[in-house]
Amino acid sequence: MGMAILGLSGLISIVNLVAFIIVLIQLFKAKGAGHGIAGLCCGLYTLIWGWQNADALDANNPPVIMKYKQWMMIWTACIAVNIVLNIMMRAVR
């Protein structure tokens, strides 16, 4: 059971990383290097900026596989699911 939770957490972390990179690229394009580096150092800044600008990103940029608002929903869900899986992993030990 613990290995399955660990594997699922790893897969969700990869999706989390992909969504982070997609939003970070848009942050660099929209705000420049200073904000992009801040987003790289602090993922929470990138998450908040992404949610605040998801509609504008959808209107001004072609979607990357899906719309940016959908990427934000997936990224947020991945964070929440990873938190739950980490709690479950501690309970399994």
N, CA, C and O atoms as a GROMACS GRO file, in nm:
protein
  372
    1MET      N    1   0.083  -0.119   0.000
    1MET     CA    2   0.000   0.000   0.000
    1MET      C    3   0.087   0.125   0.000
    1MET      O    4   0.058   0.221  -0.072
    2GLY      N    5   0.191   0.125   0.078
    2GLY     CA    6   0.279   0.241   0.087
    2GLY      C    7   0.349   0.271  -0.044
    2GLY      O    8   0.365   0.387  -0.080
    3MET      N    9   0.391   0.166  -0.117
    3MET     CA   10   0.458   0.187  -0.245
    3MET      C   11   0.362   0.242  -0.349
    3MET      O   12   0.402   0.322  -0.434
    4ALA      N   13   0.236   0.200  -0.345
    4ALA     CA   14   0.136   0.251  -0.439
    4ALA      C   15   0.112   0.399  -0.414
    4ALA      O   16   0.102   0.478  -0.508
    5ILE      N   17   0.101   0.437  -0.289
    5ILE     CA   18   0.082   0.578  -0.255
    5ILE      C   19   0.203   0.659  -0.297
    5ILE      O   20   0.190   0.769  -0.350
    6LEU      N   21   0.321   0.604  -0.275
    6LEU     CA   22   0.444   0.673  -0.314
    6LEU      C   23   0.452   0.690  -0.466
    6LEU      O   24   0.492   0.796  -0.514
    7GLY      N   25   0.416   0.587  -0.541
    7GLY     CA   26   0.417   0.596  -0.687
    7GLY      C   27   0.316   0.697  -0.739
    7GLY      O   28   0.346   0.774  -0.830
    8LEU      N   29   0.197   0.695  -0.681
    8LEU     CA   30   0.094   0.791  -0.720
    8LEU      C   31   0.138   0.933  -0.688
    8LEU      O   32   0.115   1.025  -0.766
    9SER      N   33   0.198   0.951  -0.575
    9SER     CA   34   0.250   1.082  -0.537
    9SER      C   35   0.357   1.130  -0.634
    9SER      O   36   0.362   1.248  -0.668
   10GLY      N   37   0.442   1.039  -0.680
   10GLY     CA   38   0.545   1.074  -0.777
   10GLY      C   39   0.486   1.117  -0.911
   10GLY      O   40   0.531   1.215  -0.970
   11LEU      N   41   0.384   1.045  -0.958
   11LEU     CA   42   0.319   1.082  -1.083
   11LEU      C   43   0.250   1.218  -1.072
   11LEU      O   44   0.258   1.300  -1.164
   12ILE      N   45   0.184   1.241  -0.962
   12ILE     CA   46   0.117   1.370  -0.941
   12ILE      C   47   0.220   1.481  -0.930
   12ILE      O   48   0.194   1.593  -0.976
   13SER      N   49   0.334   1.453  -0.872
   13SER     CA   50   0.440   1.554  -0.863
   13SER      C   51   0.494   1.592  -1.001
   13SER      O   52   0.530   1.708  -1.024
   14ILE      N   53   0.500   1.496  -1.093
   14ILE     CA   54   0.544   1.527  -1.228
   14ILE      C   55   0.444   1.619  -1.298
   14ILE      O   56   0.483   1.715  -1.363
   15VAL      N   57   0.315   1.590  -1.283
   15VAL     CA   58   0.211   1.678  -1.340
   15VAL      C   59   0.220   1.816  -1.276
   15VAL      O   60   0.205   1.917  -1.344
   16ASN      N   61   0.244   1.819  -1.146
   16ASN     CA   62   0.260   1.944  -1.072
   16ASN      C   63   0.375   2.026  -1.132
   16ASN      O   64   0.362   2.147  -1.152
   17LEU      N   65   0.487   1.961  -1.158
   17LEU     CA   66   0.604   2.029  -1.214
   17LEU      C   67   0.576   2.082  -1.355
   17LEU      O   68   0.617   2.194  -1.388
   18VAL      N   69   0.506   2.004  -1.437
   18VAL     CA   70   0.473   2.048  -1.573
   18VAL      C   71   0.384   2.172  -1.569
   18VAL      O   72   0.408   2.268  -1.642
   19ALA      N   73   0.283   2.170  -1.484
   19ALA     CA   74   0.194   2.287  -1.473
   19ALA      C   75   0.271   2.409  -1.423
   19ALA      O   76   0.249   2.520  -1.471
   20PHE      N   77   0.360   2.388  -1.326
   20PHE     CA   78   0.442   2.498  -1.275
   20PHE      C   79   0.527   2.559  -1.386
   20PHE      O   80   0.535   2.682  -1.397
   21ILE      N   81   0.590   2.476  -1.468
   21ILE     CA   82   0.676   2.526  -1.574
   21ILE      C   83   0.595   2.602  -1.679
   21ILE      O   84   0.639   2.706  -1.728
   22ILE      N   85   0.477   2.552  -1.712
   22ILE     CA   86   0.393   2.621  -1.811
   22ILE      C   87   0.354   2.760  -1.762
   22ILE      O   88   0.360   2.856  -1.838
   23VAL      N   89   0.313   2.770  -1.637
   23VAL     CA   90   0.274   2.901  -1.582
   23VAL      C   91   0.398   2.989  -1.564
   23VAL      O   92   0.390   3.110  -1.586
   24LEU      N   93   0.510   2.931  -1.524
   24LEU     CA   94   0.632   3.009  -1.506
   24LEU      C   95   0.679   3.071  -1.638
   24LEU      O   96   0.727   3.185  -1.639
   25ILE      N   97   0.667   2.998  -1.747
   25ILE     CA   98   0.704   3.053  -1.878
   25ILE      C   99   0.618   3.175  -1.910
   25ILE      O  100   0.668   3.275  -1.961
   26GLN      N  101   0.489   3.166  -1.882
   26GLN     CA  102   0.400   3.280  -1.907
   26GLN      C  103   0.433   3.397  -1.814
   26GLN      O  104   0.420   3.512  -1.854
   27LEU      N  105   0.474   3.367  -1.693
   27LEU     CA  106   0.515   3.473  -1.600
   27LEU      C  107   0.638   3.546  -1.652
   27LEU      O  108   0.643   3.669  -1.648
   28PHE      N  109   0.736   3.472  -1.702
   28PHE     CA  110   0.854   3.535  -1.762
   28PHE      C  111   0.814   3.623  -1.879
   28PHE      O  112   0.863   3.735  -1.892
   29LYS      N  113   0.724   3.573  -1.966
   29LYS     CA  114   0.683   3.649  -2.084
   29LYS      C  115   0.608   3.777  -2.046
   29LYS      O  116   0.629   3.882  -2.106
   30ALA      N  117   0.520   3.767  -1.947
   30ALA     CA  118   0.434   3.880  -1.913
   30ALA      C  119   0.503   3.983  -1.824
   30ALA      O  120   0.482   4.103  -1.843
   31LYS      N  121   0.584   3.940  -1.729
   31LYS     CA  122   0.638   4.030  -1.628
   31LYS      C  123   0.788   4.053  -1.637
   31LYS      O  124   0.840   4.144  -1.573
   32GLY      N  125   0.858   3.973  -1.714
   32GLY     CA  126   1.002   3.992  -1.726
   32GLY      C  127   1.082   3.902  -1.634
   32GLY      O  128   1.028   3.818  -1.561
   33ALA      N  129   1.214   3.922  -1.640
   33ALA     CA  130   1.306   3.833  -1.570
   33ALA      C  131   1.296   3.844  -1.419
   33ALA      O  132   1.307   3.743  -1.349
   34GLY      N  133   1.277   3.964  -1.367
   34GLY     CA  134   1.271   3.980  -1.221
   34GLY      C  135   1.158   3.902  -1.157
   34GLY      O  136   1.178   3.830  -1.059
   35HIS      N  137   1.039   3.916  -1.214
   35HIS     CA  138   0.925   3.842  -1.160
   35HIS      C  139   0.937   3.692  -1.189
   35HIS      O  140   0.896   3.609  -1.109
   36GLY      N  141   0.996   3.660  -1.305
   36GLY     CA  142   1.015   3.519  -1.338
   36GLY      C  143   1.108   3.449  -1.241
   36GLY      O  144   1.083   3.336  -1.200
   37ILE      N  145   1.216   3.516  -1.205
   37ILE     CA  146   1.310   3.458  -1.109
   37ILE      C  147   1.245   3.449  -0.971
   37ILE      O  148   1.266   3.352  -0.898
   38ALA      N  149   1.166   3.550  -0.936
   38ALA     CA  150   1.093   3.543  -0.809
   38ALA      C  151   0.996   3.425  -0.810
   38ALA      O  152   0.980   3.356  -0.709
   39GLY      N  153   0.931   3.402  -0.924
   39GLY     CA  154   0.841   3.287  -0.937
   39GLY      C  155   0.913   3.155  -0.932
   39GLY      O  156   0.861   3.055  -0.883
   40LEU      N  157   1.036   3.154  -0.985
   40LEU     CA  158   1.116   3.033  -0.981
   40LEU      C  159   1.160   3.001  -0.838
   40LEU      O  160   1.163   2.885  -0.798
   41CYS      N  161   1.193   3.104  -0.761
   41CYS     CA  162   1.236   3.086  -0.623
   41CYS      C  163   1.120   3.057  -0.529
   41CYS      O  164   1.135   2.985  -0.430
   42CYS      N  165   1.004   3.113  -0.560
   42CYS     CA  166   0.887   3.096  -0.473
   42CYS      C  167   0.768   3.052  -0.558
   42CYS      O  168   0.703   3.133  -0.622
   43GLY      N  169   0.742   2.923  -0.556
   43GLY     CA  170   0.633   2.868  -0.635
   43GLY      C  171   0.497   2.922  -0.596
   43GLY      O  172   0.407   2.927  -0.679
   44LEU      N  173   0.482   2.963  -0.470
   44LEU     CA  174   0.356   3.019  -0.426
   44LEU      C  175   0.325   3.148  -0.501
   44LEU      O  176   0.209   3.174  -0.534
   45TYR      N  177   0.427   3.229  -0.528
   45TYR     CA  178   0.408   3.352  -0.606
   45TYR      C  179   0.358   3.317  -0.746
   45TYR      O  180   0.266   3.382  -0.797
   46THR      N  181   0.416   3.215  -0.808
   46THR     CA  182   0.374   3.173  -0.941
   46THR      C  183   0.231   3.122  -0.939
   46THR      O  184   0.153   3.150  -1.030
   47LEU      N  185   0.195   3.046  -0.837
   47LEU     CA  186   0.058   2.994  -0.825
   47LEU      C  187  -0.042   3.108  -0.812
   47LEU      O  188  -0.144   3.109  -0.881
   48ILE      N  189  -0.016   3.202  -0.725
   48ILE     CA  190  -0.107   3.315  -0.705
   48ILE      C  191  -0.115   3.400  -0.832
   48ILE      O  192  -0.224   3.438  -0.873
   49TRP      N  193   0.000   3.430  -0.894
   49TRP     CA  194   0.000   3.508  -1.016
   49TRP      C  195  -0.078   3.437  -1.126
   49TRP      O  196  -0.153   3.500  -1.201
   50GLY      N  197  -0.061   3.307  -1.136
   50GLY     CA  198  -0.133   3.229  -1.237
   50GLY      C  199  -0.283   3.236  -1.220
   50GLY      O  200  -0.356   3.251  -1.318
   51TRP      N  201  -0.330   3.225  -1.096
   51TRP     CA  202  -0.474   3.234  -1.072
   51TRP      C  203  -0.526   3.375  -1.101
   51TRP      O  204  -0.634   3.391  -1.157
   52GLN      N  205  -0.449   3.476  -1.065
   52GLN     CA  206  -0.493   3.613  -1.088
   52GLN      C  207  -0.498   3.648  -1.236
   52GLN      O  208  -0.577   3.733  -1.278
   53ASN      N  209  -0.415   3.584  -1.316
   53ASN     CA  210  -0.404   3.620  -1.458
   53ASN      C  211  -0.450   3.510  -1.553
   53ASN      O  212  -0.421   3.517  -1.672
   54ALA      N  213  -0.519   3.409  -1.504
   54ALA     CA  214  -0.558   3.297  -1.590
   54ALA      C  215  -0.650   3.340  -1.703
   54ALA      O  216  -0.633   3.296  -1.816
   55ASP      N  217  -0.746   3.426  -1.675
   55ASP     CA  218  -0.837   3.471  -1.780
   55ASP      C  219  -0.764   3.554  -1.884
   55ASP      O  220  -0.789   3.539  -2.004
   56ALA      N  221  -0.675   3.642  -1.841
   56ALA     CA  222  -0.598   3.724  -1.935
   56ALA      C  223  -0.506   3.636  -2.019
   56ALA      O  224  -0.490   3.660  -2.138
   57LEU      N  225  -0.446   3.535  -1.959
   57LEU     CA  226  -0.360   3.444  -2.034
   57LEU      C  227  -0.440   3.367  -2.138
   57LEU      O  228  -0.392   3.345  -2.249
   58ASP      N  229  -0.561   3.325  -2.102
   58ASP     CA  230  -0.646   3.254  -2.197
   58ASP      C  231  -0.685   3.344  -2.314
   58ASP      O  232  -0.693   3.297  -2.428
   59ALA      N  233  -0.709   3.472  -2.287
   59ALA     CA  234  -0.752   3.564  -2.392
   59ALA      C  235  -0.637   3.604  -2.485
   59ALA      O  236  -0.659   3.624  -2.604
   60ASN      N  237  -0.516   3.615  -2.432
   60ASN     CA  238  -0.404   3.671  -2.508
   60ASN      C  239  -0.308   3.568  -2.568
   60ASN      O  240  -0.229   3.603  -2.655
   61ASN      N  241  -0.313   3.444  -2.522
   61ASN     CA  242  -0.214   3.345  -2.565
   61ASN      C  243  -0.284   3.221  -2.617
   61ASN      O  244  -0.393   3.186  -2.571
   62PRO      N  245  -0.221   3.153  -2.713
   62PRO     CA  246  -0.277   3.024  -2.755
   62PRO      C  247  -0.260   2.922  -2.643
   62PRO      O  248  -0.159   2.923  -2.574
   63PRO      N  249  -0.357   2.834  -2.625
   63PRO     CA  250  -0.346   2.736  -2.516
   63PRO      C  251  -0.236   2.634  -2.541
   63PRO      O  252  -0.208   2.597  -2.655
   64VAL      N  253  -0.174   2.589  -2.433
   64VAL     CA  254  -0.076   2.481  -2.437
   64VAL      C  255  -0.150   2.354  -2.396
   64VAL      O  256  -0.168   2.327  -2.278
   65ILE      N  257  -0.193   2.278  -2.494
   65ILE     CA  258  -0.273   2.156  -2.479
   65ILE      C  259  -0.414   2.189  -2.429
   65ILE      O  260  -0.511   2.138  -2.484
   66MET      N  261  -0.425   2.272  -2.327
   66MET     CA  262  -0.555   2.316  -2.275
   66MET      C  263  -0.542   2.460  -2.227
   66MET      O  264  -0.432   2.516  -2.227
   67LYS      N  265  -0.653   2.519  -2.186
   67LYS     CA  266  -0.650   2.658  -2.143
   67LYS      C  267  -0.573   2.673  -2.012
   67LYS      O  268  -0.558   2.577  -1.936
   68TYR      N  269  -0.525   2.794  -1.988
   68TYR     CA  270  -0.443   2.820  -1.869
   68TYR      C  271  -0.524   2.806  -1.741
   68TYR      O  272  -0.470   2.763  -1.638
   69LYS      N  273  -0.651   2.842  -1.745
   69LYS     CA  274  -0.734   2.826  -1.625
   69LYS      C  275  -0.744   2.677  -1.588
   69LYS      O  276  -0.746   2.642  -1.470
   70GLN      N  277  -0.753   2.591  -1.689
   70GLN     CA  278  -0.755   2.446  -1.662
   70GLN      C  279  -0.621   2.399  -1.605
   70GLN      O  280  -0.618   2.313  -1.517
   71TRP      N  281  -0.511   2.455  -1.655
   71TRP     CA  282  -0.380   2.421  -1.597
   71TRP      C  283  -0.374   2.462  -1.451
   71TRP      O  284  -0.319   2.389  -1.368
   72MET      N  285  -0.431   2.579  -1.419
   72MET     CA  286  -0.430   2.625  -1.280
   72MET      C  287  -0.512   2.532  -1.191
   72MET      O  288  -0.472   2.501  -1.079
   73MET      N  289  -0.627   2.487  -1.242
   73MET     CA  290  -0.710   2.394  -1.164
   73MET      C  291  -0.636   2.262  -1.141
   73MET      O  292  -0.639   2.207  -1.031
   74ILE      N  293  -0.570   2.213  -1.244
   74ILE     CA  294  -0.493   2.088  -1.231
   74ILE      C  295  -0.379   2.106  -1.133
   74ILE      O  296  -0.356   2.019  -1.048
   75TRP      N  297  -0.308   2.217  -1.143
   75TRP     CA  298  -0.195   2.242  -1.053
   75TRP      C  299  -0.241   2.249  -0.908
   75TRP      O  300  -0.179   2.190  -0.820
   76THR      N  301  -0.350   2.323  -0.884
   76THR     CA  302  -0.402   2.334  -0.748
   76THR      C  303  -0.450   2.198  -0.695
   76THR      O  304  -0.426   2.164  -0.580
   77ALA      N  305  -0.517   2.122  -0.780
   77ALA     CA  306  -0.564   1.989  -0.739
   77ALA      C  307  -0.446   1.897  -0.709
   77ALA      O  308  -0.451   1.819  -0.615
   78CYS      N  309  -0.340   1.906  -0.788
   78CYS     CA  310  -0.221   1.823  -0.763
   78CYS      C  311  -0.159   1.856  -0.628
   78CYS      O  312  -0.116   1.766  -0.555
   79ILE      N  313  -0.154   1.983  -0.594
   79ILE     CA  314  -0.099   2.022  -0.464
   79ILE      C  315  -0.185   1.964  -0.352
   79ILE      O  316  -0.132   1.908  -0.255
   80ALA      N  317  -0.318   1.977  -0.365
   80ALA     CA  318  -0.409   1.927  -0.261
   80ALA      C  319  -0.400   1.774  -0.249
   80ALA      O  320  -0.396   1.721  -0.138
   81VAL      N  321  -0.396   1.705  -0.361
   81VAL     CA  322  -0.390   1.558  -0.357
   81VAL      C  323  -0.257   1.512  -0.299
   81VAL      O  324  -0.252   1.415  -0.224
   82ASN      N  325  -0.149   1.581  -0.333
   82ASN     CA  326  -0.020   1.544  -0.275
   82ASN      C  327  -0.017   1.563  -0.124
   82ASN      O  328   0.043   1.482  -0.053
   83ILE      N  329  -0.082   1.666  -0.074
   83ILE     CA  330  -0.091   1.686   0.071
   83ILE      C  331  -0.165   1.569   0.135
   83ILE      O  332  -0.122   1.516   0.237
   84VAL      N  333  -0.277   1.530   0.075
   84VAL     CA  334  -0.356   1.418   0.128
   84VAL      C  335  -0.275   1.289   0.122
   84VAL      O  336  -0.275   1.211   0.217
   85LEU      N  337  -0.206   1.265   0.011
   85LEU     CA  338  -0.125   1.143  -0.001
   85LEU      C  339  -0.011   1.140   0.100
   85LEU      O  340   0.022   1.034   0.154
   86ASN      N  341   0.049   1.254   0.127
   86ASN     CA  342   0.154   1.258   0.228
   86ASN      C  343   0.100   1.228   0.367
   86ASN      O  344   0.166   1.160   0.446
   87ILE      N  345  -0.018   1.275   0.397
   87ILE     CA  346  -0.083   1.243   0.526
   87ILE      C  347  -0.112   1.094   0.532
   87ILE      O  348  -0.089   1.030   0.635
   88MET      N  349  -0.164   1.038   0.420
   88MET     CA  350  -0.192   0.894   0.418
   88MET      C  351  -0.064   0.812   0.432
   88MET      O  352  -0.064   0.708   0.498
   89MET      N  353   0.044   0.858   0.373
   89MET     CA  354   0.171   0.786   0.381
   89MET      C  355   0.221   0.782   0.524
   89MET      O  356   0.276   0.681   0.568
   90ARG      N  357   0.203   0.890   0.596
   90ARG     CA  358   0.244   0.889   0.737
   90ARG      C  359   0.158   0.792   0.819
   90ARG      O  360   0.208   0.730   0.913
   91ALA      N  361   0.030   0.779   0.784
   91ALA     CA  362  -0.058   0.688   0.856
   91ALA      C  363  -0.023   0.542   0.827
   91ALA      O  364  -0.042   0.456   0.913
   92VAL      N  365   0.027   0.514   0.706
   92VAL     CA  366   0.061   0.377   0.668
   92VAL      C  367   0.185   0.330   0.742
   92VAL      O  368   0.196   0.211   0.774
   93ARG      N  369   0.277   0.419   0.768
   93ARG     CA  370   0.400   0.380   0.837
   93ARG      C  371   0.366   0.320   0.967
   93ARG      O  372   0.456   0.280   1.042
   0.00000   0.00000   0.00000
